[in-house]
Amino acid sequence: MKYDLALDERRMLGIVRFHGPSSYQDHCDARDALAELVRAHGAHRVLVDVSDSVFPDVSVVEQYAFAESLASVFEPKTRIAVIVTESSQLDFTFPENVAFNRGVLLKTFADESQADAWLFEDSN
């Protein structure tokens, strides 16, 4: 497995951390497993860390399909923070916008503390 999946029950936060090379299918599998985990526990916050991963080379069509799929697997009020390296943050602008246009609160960060602050800024 190219990722570790966890639930922080105290903060009701689903977490997936990728490591090493990963494929598009790895990300689809992790998305589905994480969605099932947070849904089963009633969590509405997700942290995805790809900062220690070699992100797959995906087409624009795959980026679109993945970002669009988030709206069908996660609850509408779920916040998804993605931690990326500083140099790759701009690469996520397109999927971030696609997700937003589908009602998914998705945002990328180069710093985990900023991602955490955003995830919990609205605790209602």
C-alpha angles and dihedrals in degrees: 000000000000095000144044119228124202144158121220096210094187092059096027090235126149113214133193122178120190122206131190124348116348136183132224088254091054089057092047091049092048091048092053095045092047093048090052091048096050093042091052091053099037093244120155102186127080132186117196115187116195095153092106095043137089099236115222121253100249131178124243088252091056091047089052094046093048095047091045091050092060090075091058098047103039129058113259096250094050115124116212120196118188120200112209135164116275091249095052099046093097090054089069098056095096098049090042090056093045091052092047091051088055092052097260118136099223125158135167126223136182091206126058095211091057090048090050092049091051093048091055102033091102107040095174 
